């Protein structure tokens, strides 16, 4: 299942909570809409920087688990808490490679017709919005 | 809804700052008119936010985007500021929905425009048009890029 979302999107946080217990292979792609969520792109870059240190999903979970703490000092706390290298994180999150990765995700979403977050792709079909019980059951099947 | 190959109907609308935009002012550029039901309704908000994110790419391809709804210029201004949009928004306010009607996308029952995209060529001819099957279905920005590619190839 492919999911397009951003880390400053309450509906994505809700969808994430619902999907957490479903055991499937998940691909999360960044779809930061900055005009709506000013921190979305910064957070996407931070997540990709953490991914370079191998702790992507732990960081992903921590962002959605606490949507009230998304400023830089909070991110540094999370990075320290995960036992990662903060200096490296600070360099990586501003790197071109990370920016290109996020751009690539966003563009693939646009090309696939994504217009809102979250949008889940299940069996190749787009499902915009928080998944309902039917969709969750189909994902788990 | 207006079909490709027909001349775009003449119109004169004001944008969020009260500046006039006429059909004639679009001559020489490729234009996409984004008809949508209303400012501040949640679905339109997502649609224009996403278009805003790809605006740089569209402008690089030589395309100018305009939003059109029945809201007043003052509402458009507030909506633009709220969303952080730079896409100009045209007020199809008086007579209400007149331009949407000329393009065949006005929804008489609800008093708003349908969700529709119309691409107008530099020669002011309609090159492509798309109407969403329901107001809840948002046309993705991919449709604009696909139309541009098809049009460039033609």
Interface residues (C-beta under 8 A of the other chain):
Chain A: X33 X34 X35 X36 X106 X110 X111 X112 X113 X114 X115 X116 X128
Chain B: X43 X45 X46 X47 X49 X50 X52 X53 X54 X83 X84 X85 X138 X139 X140 X141 X142 X143 X145
